[in-house]
Amino acid sequence: MRISRAQIENFRNFRRLDVAVAAHAVIVGENKIGKSNLLYALRLVLDPALPDSARQLKEEDFWDGLPRPLTKNDVIRVSVDFAEFEDDDRLLAVLGEFLISTESMVSRLTYVFGPSGGEDDEPIKESDYEFFVYGGDKPESRISTEFRRRLPLDLLPALRDAEGDLGNWRRSPLRPLLDEVSSRIDRDALESIAENISEATEALTGTKEVSALADEITNRMTAMVGSAHALEMSLGFSPTEADRLIRSLRLFIDDGKRGVADASLGSANLLYLALKALELEQMVEKGKRDHTFLAIEEPEAHLHPHLQRLVYRDFLRRRPHQEGGDKGEPPRPATSVLMTTHSPHIVSVSPLKSIILLRKTPGKESSEGVSTAELEFEDKELEDLERYIDVTRGEILFAKGVLLVEGEAERMSCRRSESLRVTTSMRSE
């Protein structure tokens, strides 16, 4: 299961974008070229966490090159094609009614933001526009929120607060993992553990020093707001009810000496990514969803270059035993990863066919995309090219131009010429 093609029309940076997508997508390009806008366009179709108020776009979301005022012919359209799902009955049940091709089994979902008036009406304000999302090639086949729940897109934003999310029970990816563990623990055993913890808690809080502190806190609060509004306070290790006991578990590092709040930003991000991967795999395994599209902005944030390569090699090049699937059946990837990056370290471990390069359309105020997904290479050629694109050569994908030379002497000569040019320029300024 994968997204096979994305098409965007009249949305922000894009007059018209049409790119093929492989099993995963690594989106590169300079700043302000539209990488985040590409992910947002996919969210308009697939993200269940995106409210309808965010799907109701504004006039400024239209491509700047469109003449103003907008007319009834000006619409924003985002289409997403899906392929390689015919061998999975669950995915076939979800996508089967939205087929646009029966030969290669391709389904399509389309988001449209356009005028809601009659044919003779010229929209003059934002309220004249509305959105809808439909499947296949029939606009009347509207999709429901249940569809997005089965095939959701989850976003990890660029300015994510991994430490804050790990510390907040409602947002932590540890929460669903602990809930699943709790459902497998014998009830009597959990009650017995709760009693032991309660006894240990009472032994400590029953000391006069600790109990005096609890009374002091309560008395101060009562003096501040009165007995009617004061909270009943107590000190303890954790809730002692069996149902709440599992939820009180917290992650520790350094052999239990420190909590996650004491970890570095890089360590917190690494832990967050590991927990998120486990959470997504578990949700597919338990049938809560059929597939996950995980969008990550700036995945290199706070990670050491070596860790960038290790972490995202695991995401993008998983080994067969990690993919799931029953014995005797081919493995089925449960997660498709789409990421935007400026890191040559991540590019160096990315499959060659996963690269999507965004660049300015010559002579136009628009961005265009170039994809490697449909390149026709033999396996040996692919392997050779992927070995060639190491961290140093991966910077080719971020350059405005590339100069090919023959031999080390020419390469060093070009570097020396560039160094002299920069030095001369600085002196003249």
Backbone torsions as a table, in degrees:
resi	resn	phi	psi	omega
1	MET	NA	130.8	178.9
2	ARG	-161.3	161.2	166.4
3	ILE	-77.8	127.1	-177.1
4	SER	-101.6	-22.9	-179.0
5	ARG	-158.8	143.3	174.6
6	ALA	-127.0	131.6	179.9
7	GLN	-128.2	130.5	-177.3
8	ILE	-130.8	136.0	-178.9
9	GLU	-132.9	125.9	173.4
10	ASN	64.3	28.2	-177.9
11	PHE	-113.0	114.4	174.8
12	ARG	50.2	-113.2	-177.0
13	ASN	-68.9	-16.7	-164.3
14	PHE	-106.8	115.1	168.9
15	ARG	-72.6	-50.3	175.6
16	ARG	-156.3	117.4	179.8
17	LEU	-121.0	134.8	178.1
18	ASP	-144.1	105.1	-176.9
19	VAL	-128.9	141.0	172.9
20	ALA	-80.7	150.3	-177.7
21	VAL	-129.1	138.0	177.8
22	ALA	-92.8	-157.9	-178.7
23	ALA	-59.1	-38.2	175.0
24	HIS	-130.3	169.5	179.1
25	ALA	-136.1	125.8	174.5
26	VAL	-114.0	107.7	-171.0
27	ILE	-97.9	121.3	-177.9
28	VAL	-123.5	162.7	-179.8
29	GLY	154.6	166.1	-177.8
30	GLU	-71.1	171.6	177.9
31	ASN	-62.8	148.0	177.7
32	LYS	62.8	24.4	179.2
33	ILE	-93.9	-15.9	175.6
34	GLY	115.6	17.4	-178.8
35	LYS	-63.1	-49.1	178.9
36	SER	-66.4	-34.1	178.2
37	ASN	-65.6	-33.8	176.5
38	LEU	-64.2	-44.6	177.1
39	LEU	-64.4	-39.1	-179.9
40	TYR	-64.7	-37.1	177.5
41	ALA	-61.5	-40.7	176.9
42	LEU	-66.3	-34.3	177.8
43	ARG	-64.5	-34.6	178.5
44	LEU	-56.5	-30.1	-179.5
45	VAL	-91.0	-40.8	-163.2
46	LEU	-116.2	-18.4	-170.6
47	ASP	-81.6	113.7	179.0
48	PRO	-72.7	-17.8	-179.4
49	ALA	-83.9	-9.8	-179.7
50	LEU	-83.5	116.8	-177.7
51	PRO	-70.7	161.2	178.7
52	ASP	-61.4	-28.9	178.6
53	SER	-63.8	-30.6	177.2
54	ALA	-79.7	-26.5	176.8
55	ARG	-76.9	-19.7	175.1
56	GLN	-81.5	94.0	-171.1
57	LEU	-73.3	176.5	-180.0
58	LYS	-114.8	169.8	179.5
59	GLU	-61.2	-34.0	-179.0
60	GLU	-70.4	-10.6	176.5
61	ASP	-79.7	-12.3	175.5
62	PHE	-75.8	149.8	178.3
63	TRP	-55.0	133.2	-175.3
64	ASP	-62.0	-22.8	-177.3
65	GLY	-76.4	-8.6	178.5
66	LEU	-74.1	136.4	177.4
67	PRO	-62.3	142.8	174.4
68	ARG	-107.6	144.7	-0.2
69	PRO	-72.7	157.4	179.8
70	LEU	-68.7	154.6	179.0
71	THR	-116.7	177.7	-177.5
72	LYS	-67.1	-16.3	179.6
73	ASN	-87.0	-7.4	-178.3
74	ASP	-90.5	111.3	179.8
75	VAL	-133.9	151.6	171.0
76	ILE	-96.7	131.6	-178.9
77	ARG	-135.5	131.4	176.2
78	VAL	-128.2	119.9	179.0
79	SER	-117.5	137.1	179.1
80	VAL	-126.3	123.6	178.9
81	ASP	-100.3	145.2	-180.0
82	PHE	-122.7	141.7	-179.1
83	ALA	-141.8	170.3	175.7
84	GLU	60.9	44.6	177.8
85	PHE	-120.8	-0.9	-171.6
86	GLU	-68.3	-19.9	-179.0
87	ASP	-88.0	-2.0	-179.3
88	ASP	-113.9	115.2	-175.4
89	ASP	-62.3	-36.5	-179.0
90	ARG	-66.5	-44.4	179.4
91	LEU	-69.0	-36.3	179.0
92	LEU	-64.1	-36.0	178.4
93	ALA	-67.0	-33.1	-178.5
94	VAL	-79.9	-41.5	-172.3
95	LEU	-100.1	-12.3	-172.6
96	GLY	-59.3	-33.9	-177.0
97	GLU	-80.5	-3.7	-178.0
98	PHE	-113.1	27.1	-176.9
99	LEU	-67.8	140.1	170.2
100	ILE	-115.7	-9.5	177.2
101	SER	-147.6	126.5	178.6
102	THR	-95.8	-17.2	179.7
103	GLU	-66.9	-53.6	-179.2
104	SER	-106.6	10.0	178.8
105	MET	52.5	79.1	177.1
106	VAL	-121.9	128.7	175.5
107	SER	-110.9	157.3	-177.1
108	ARG	-138.0	138.9	169.4
109	LEU	-118.1	141.8	-175.9
110	THR	-134.7	130.3	172.0
111	TYR	-99.8	134.0	178.9
112	VAL	-130.5	131.2	173.0
113	PHE	-122.2	108.0	-174.9
114	GLY	-150.7	-178.2	-176.3
115	PRO	-68.7	143.6	-179.5
116	SER	-99.7	-6.9	-177.3
117	GLY	-77.1	179.5	178.1
118	GLY	-71.8	177.7	-175.3
119	GLU	-64.7	-29.5	-176.7
120	ASP	-89.6	-3.6	-176.8
121	ASP	-86.8	136.2	173.6
122	GLU	-102.9	112.3	-179.4
123	PRO	-63.6	134.6	-177.5
124	ILE	-121.6	-5.9	179.5
125	LYS	-148.6	167.9	-175.3
126	GLU	-61.2	-32.3	-177.7
127	SER	-67.2	-11.4	177.7
128	ASP	-80.5	-4.1	-177.8
129	TYR	-109.3	151.2	174.7
130	GLU	-145.7	164.7	179.5
131	PHE	-117.4	157.9	168.4
132	PHE	-155.7	157.3	-179.9
133	VAL	-125.5	128.3	-178.1
134	TYR	-133.0	165.7	-178.8
135	GLY	-112.3	152.7	179.3
136	GLY	69.8	-145.6	178.8
137	ASP	-111.3	21.4	-178.9
138	LYS	-120.3	106.9	-178.8
139	PRO	-56.6	-21.5	179.0
140	GLU	-78.0	-10.8	179.7
141	SER	-86.4	73.4	-177.2
142	ARG	-72.4	142.1	179.0
143	ILE	-94.3	155.3	-176.9
144	SER	-102.9	171.0	176.1
145	THR	-66.0	-25.6	177.9
146	GLU	-61.7	-35.6	178.5
147	PHE	-61.6	-45.9	-179.7
148	ARG	-65.7	-27.4	177.7
149	ARG	-71.1	-31.7	-179.7
150	ARG	-80.1	-33.6	-179.0
151	LEU	-130.3	68.3	-172.7
152	PRO	-85.7	159.0	169.0
153	LEU	-109.2	121.4	177.0
154	ASP	-102.9	135.3	-178.0
155	LEU	-112.2	131.5	168.4
156	LEU	-107.3	103.7	-172.9
157	PRO	-70.2	165.6	-177.3
158	ALA	-63.7	-40.7	-177.5
159	LEU	-96.9	40.8	-178.5
160	ARG	-67.4	144.8	178.5
161	ASP	-104.8	82.8	-176.0
162	ALA	-61.0	-42.6	-179.5
163	GLU	-63.3	-43.1	179.5
164	GLY	-65.5	-40.7	179.7
165	ASP	-67.1	-38.2	178.6
166	LEU	-66.5	-31.1	-178.7
167	GLY	-85.5	-11.3	-179.1
168	ASN	-103.0	118.2	-173.8
169	TRP	-60.0	-37.8	-176.3
170	ARG	-68.0	-31.7	-176.3
171	ARG	-101.5	-11.1	-172.4
172	SER	-70.1	133.6	174.3
173	PRO	-69.1	-8.3	175.3
174	LEU	-73.8	-25.5	-174.6
175	ARG	-58.0	-55.3	-179.1
176	PRO	-63.4	-29.2	178.3
177	LEU	-67.6	-43.0	178.5
178	LEU	-68.9	-36.7	177.6
179	ASP	-61.3	-39.8	178.7
180	GLU	-67.4	-40.6	177.0
181	VAL	-62.3	-42.5	-178.6
182	SER	-59.9	-37.0	-178.4
183	SER	-69.5	-17.1	-178.6
184	ARG	-98.2	-9.4	-178.4
185	ILE	-82.3	137.2	177.7
186	ASP	-60.5	132.7	-175.1
187	ARG	-61.2	-44.2	-179.4
188	ASP	-62.9	-40.5	178.9
189	ALA	-63.5	-39.4	179.6
190	LEU	-66.8	-38.9	177.1
191	GLU	-63.8	-40.5	179.5
192	SER	-65.0	-41.3	177.7
193	ILE	-63.2	-41.6	180.0
194	ALA	-61.5	-39.4	178.6
195	GLU	-64.3	-42.6	179.5
196	ASN	-63.2	-41.2	178.9
197	ILE	-66.4	-38.9	179.0
198	SER	-62.4	-41.5	178.9
199	GLU	-64.9	-42.8	179.4
200	ALA	-65.1	-38.3	179.3
201	THR	-64.7	-45.0	-179.1
202	GLU	-64.4	-34.5	-179.9
203	ALA	-63.1	-37.6	-179.2
204	LEU	-82.5	-46.8	-176.4
205	THR	-72.0	-15.2	178.8
206	GLY	-79.0	-11.1	176.9
207	THR	-66.4	147.8	-173.0
208	LYS	-65.2	-30.6	-179.4
209	GLU	-67.5	-44.8	-178.7
210	VAL	-70.6	-43.5	-179.8
211	SER	-64.9	-34.2	178.1
212	ALA	-65.6	-37.6	177.8
213	LEU	-65.4	-42.4	178.2
214	ALA	-61.3	-42.3	178.4
215	ASP	-65.4	-38.0	-179.7
216	GLU	-63.4	-41.4	178.4
217	ILE	-64.3	-44.9	-179.4
218	THR	-64.3	-42.7	-179.4
219	ASN	-64.9	-39.3	-179.9
220	ARG	-66.9	-39.1	178.4
221	MET	-67.1	-40.1	178.6
222	THR	-63.2	-42.2	178.3
223	ALA	-64.2	-28.5	-177.6
224	MET	-78.3	-46.8	-173.0
225	VAL	-122.1	-3.5	-179.0
226	GLY	90.6	159.0	-176.0
227	SER	-65.7	-25.1	-177.7
228	ALA	-70.4	-27.2	-176.0
229	HIS	-112.2	-10.0	-178.1
230	ALA	-69.1	145.3	178.4
231	LEU	-89.1	148.7	174.6
232	GLU	-82.7	111.0	-173.8
233	MET	-101.9	149.1	172.5
234	SER	-152.3	154.1	177.7
235	LEU	-104.6	144.1	179.6
236	GLY	-173.3	175.0	179.3
237	PHE	-78.4	-44.3	-174.7
238	SER	-167.7	167.0	173.6
239	PRO	-58.5	140.9	-176.2
240	THR	-100.5	-0.5	174.2
241	GLU	-72.7	140.9	-175.8
242	ALA	-58.9	-39.1	-176.9
243	ASP	-67.0	-29.6	-177.5
244	ARG	-95.9	-6.7	-172.7
245	LEU	-64.7	-46.5	-179.2
246	ILE	-62.0	-38.1	-177.3
247	ARG	-68.2	-17.1	-179.8
248	SER	-83.4	-6.3	178.3
249	LEU	-67.0	140.5	179.0
250	ARG	-130.6	154.2	178.3
251	LEU	-83.0	141.7	176.9
252	PHE	-129.1	156.3	177.6
253	ILE	-123.5	172.9	177.7
254	ASP	55.2	53.2	178.7
255	ASP	57.9	35.9	175.4
256	GLY	81.9	7.6	-177.4
257	LYS	-81.6	-26.6	-175.2
258	ARG	-135.4	150.7	176.1
259	GLY	-87.7	173.8	-179.0
260	VAL	-61.5	-31.0	-179.9
261	ALA	-62.0	-22.4	179.7
262	ASP	-91.2	-2.5	-179.6
263	ALA	-78.0	160.8	174.9
264	SER	-71.8	164.3	178.4
265	LEU	-60.6	-39.1	179.1
266	GLY	-64.6	-42.5	179.2
267	SER	-65.5	-39.9	178.9
268	ALA	-64.8	-40.5	177.6
269	ASN	-66.4	-39.8	178.2
270	LEU	-62.2	-45.2	178.7
271	LEU	-64.3	-41.1	-179.9
272	TYR	-62.0	-43.5	-179.7
273	LEU	-64.4	-40.2	178.8
274	ALA	-64.0	-44.1	179.1
275	LEU	-66.2	-39.8	-179.8
276	LYS	-64.2	-40.9	178.4
277	ALA	-62.6	-43.2	177.3
278	LEU	-62.7	-42.5	-179.8
279	GLU	-60.9	-45.9	-178.0
280	LEU	-66.3	-40.3	177.5
281	GLU	-63.3	-40.8	-179.2
282	GLN	-65.8	-38.9	-178.1
283	MET	-64.8	-36.9	176.1
284	VAL	-71.3	-42.6	-178.9
285	GLU	-61.5	-36.9	-178.4
286	LYS	-87.4	2.1	176.8
287	GLY	78.9	14.3	178.4
288	LYS	-76.3	-20.6	173.9
289	ARG	-153.3	163.4	-176.8
290	ASP	-99.8	-23.8	-179.9
291	HIS	-164.5	154.7	178.4
292	THR	-126.7	134.6	170.1
293	PHE	-105.8	111.3	-176.1
294	LEU	-101.8	113.5	178.7
295	ALA	-100.5	126.6	-178.0
296	ILE	-125.4	120.5	175.0
297	GLU	-93.1	134.3	-179.3
298	GLU	46.1	65.1	-177.4
299	PRO	-64.2	-16.6	-178.4
300	GLU	-78.5	-4.5	-173.3
301	ALA	-53.9	122.1	172.6
302	HIS	69.0	5.6	-178.4
303	LEU	-101.1	136.5	174.1
304	HIS	-59.3	144.5	-178.5
305	PRO	-50.9	-41.1	179.5
306	HIS	-63.8	-40.7	177.7
307	LEU	-66.9	-35.5	176.4
308	GLN	-55.9	-46.1	-178.0
309	ARG	-67.0	-42.2	-178.6
310	LEU	-67.1	-46.8	-175.9
311	VAL	-64.4	-48.3	-172.7
312	TYR	-86.0	-14.3	165.5
313	ARG	-65.4	-38.1	178.2
314	ASP	-65.9	-40.7	179.5
315	PHE	-69.1	-41.1	-170.0
316	LEU	-96.3	-21.6	-177.4
317	ARG	-132.1	58.9	-176.4
318	ARG	-68.7	145.9	178.0
319	ARG	-76.8	154.9	-175.7
320	PRO	-55.2	-36.9	-177.1
321	HIS	-70.6	-12.1	179.2
322	GLN	-90.1	-12.4	-169.6
323	GLU	-84.4	-10.7	-178.7
324	GLY	86.2	-160.3	-177.1
325	GLY	93.2	147.3	-179.7
326	ASP	-76.6	163.0	179.3
327	LYS	-63.3	138.5	-180.0
328	GLY	85.7	-7.7	179.5
329	GLU	-111.5	151.4	177.4
330	PRO	-65.7	145.3	-179.8
331	PRO	-64.4	145.9	-179.8
332	ARG	-119.1	110.2	177.6
333	PRO	-58.9	131.6	-178.2
334	ALA	-92.4	-12.1	-176.4
335	THR	-136.7	131.0	171.0
336	SER	-104.9	130.0	-174.8
337	VAL	-104.7	130.4	174.3
338	LEU	-125.3	119.8	-175.9
339	MET	-134.8	148.7	173.1
340	THR	-108.3	136.0	-174.2
341	THR	-150.6	155.8	170.6
342	HIS	-115.8	11.9	-171.1
343	SER	-100.2	118.8	174.0
344	PRO	-67.2	-19.7	177.2
345	HIS	-66.6	-39.9	178.0
346	ILE	-72.6	-40.1	177.5
347	VAL	-59.4	-36.1	-175.8
348	SER	-66.9	-20.4	178.9
349	VAL	-109.8	5.6	-178.8
350	SER	-82.9	140.9	172.0
351	PRO	-57.6	139.7	-175.0
352	LEU	-57.4	-37.5	-176.2
353	LYS	-79.4	2.6	-180.0
354	SER	-93.4	-5.6	-172.1
355	ILE	-79.3	130.4	169.9
356	ILE	-123.3	117.8	-178.8
357	LEU	-104.3	122.4	175.6
358	LEU	-98.5	138.9	-179.3
359	ARG	-151.4	165.3	179.0
360	LYS	-70.6	136.7	173.4
361	THR	-74.6	122.8	-177.4
362	PRO	-54.5	126.7	175.9
363	GLY	77.6	6.2	-178.5
364	LYS	-134.2	155.6	177.3
365	GLU	-88.8	59.3	-176.1
366	SER	-148.6	162.5	175.9
367	SER	-108.6	145.2	176.0
368	GLU	-123.0	161.5	-178.2
369	GLY	-121.9	142.0	175.2
370	VAL	-122.7	125.9	-175.3
371	SER	-116.8	147.1	176.1
372	THR	-97.4	3.4	-171.3
373	ALA	-61.5	-32.0	-174.5
374	GLU	-106.9	16.3	175.1
375	LEU	-64.4	138.2	-177.9
376	GLU	-102.5	97.7	176.9
377	PHE	-127.1	150.6	170.4
378	GLU	-74.4	158.3	-177.3
379	ASP	-55.6	-40.6	-178.9
380	LYS	-64.2	-39.5	179.5
381	GLU	-67.4	-40.5	177.4
382	LEU	-60.3	-46.6	-179.8
383	GLU	-61.6	-40.0	-179.7
384	ASP	-65.2	-43.7	179.4
385	LEU	-66.7	-39.0	179.8
386	GLU	-68.1	-32.1	173.6
387	ARG	-69.1	-34.7	-177.9
388	TYR	-67.8	-39.6	-176.5
389	ILE	-81.6	81.3	175.8
390	ASP	-89.6	-167.7	-176.8
391	VAL	-60.2	-42.6	-178.4
392	THR	-68.0	-49.0	-177.8
393	ARG	-74.7	-18.1	177.7
394	GLY	-62.2	-19.9	178.1
395	GLU	-68.4	-11.7	175.4
396	ILE	-55.7	-37.6	-176.0
397	LEU	-72.4	-11.7	-179.4
398	PHE	-108.5	2.1	-175.7
399	ALA	-92.5	152.1	174.2
400	LYS	-79.4	-21.4	178.7
401	GLY	-157.7	157.6	-178.0
402	VAL	-130.1	131.1	177.7
403	LEU	-107.6	119.4	179.7
404	LEU	-92.8	128.8	178.9
405	VAL	-129.3	166.4	-178.8
406	GLU	-114.1	117.1	175.0
407	GLY	93.1	158.3	-177.9
408	GLU	-68.3	-34.7	-177.7
409	ALA	-63.2	-43.7	179.0
410	GLU	-66.0	-38.4	-179.6
411	ARG	-64.2	-45.1	179.1
412	MET	-66.8	-34.1	177.7
413	SER	-64.9	-40.3	178.0
414	CYS	-64.4	-40.3	179.0
415	ARG	-64.3	-41.3	-179.5
416	ARG	-65.7	-41.3	179.0
417	SER	-62.3	-40.4	179.6
418	GLU	-66.8	-39.9	179.0
419	SER	-63.1	-42.5	179.1
420	LEU	-65.8	-38.1	179.8
421	ARG	-63.8	-43.0	179.9
422	VAL	-66.1	-42.1	-179.5
423	THR	-63.1	-43.7	179.9
424	THR	-63.7	-40.5	179.8
425	SER	-63.3	-42.5	-179.7
426	MET	-65.2	-38.4	-179.7
427	ARG	-67.9	-37.9	-178.8
428	SER	-68.3	-27.5	178.4
429	GLU	-78.3	NA	NA
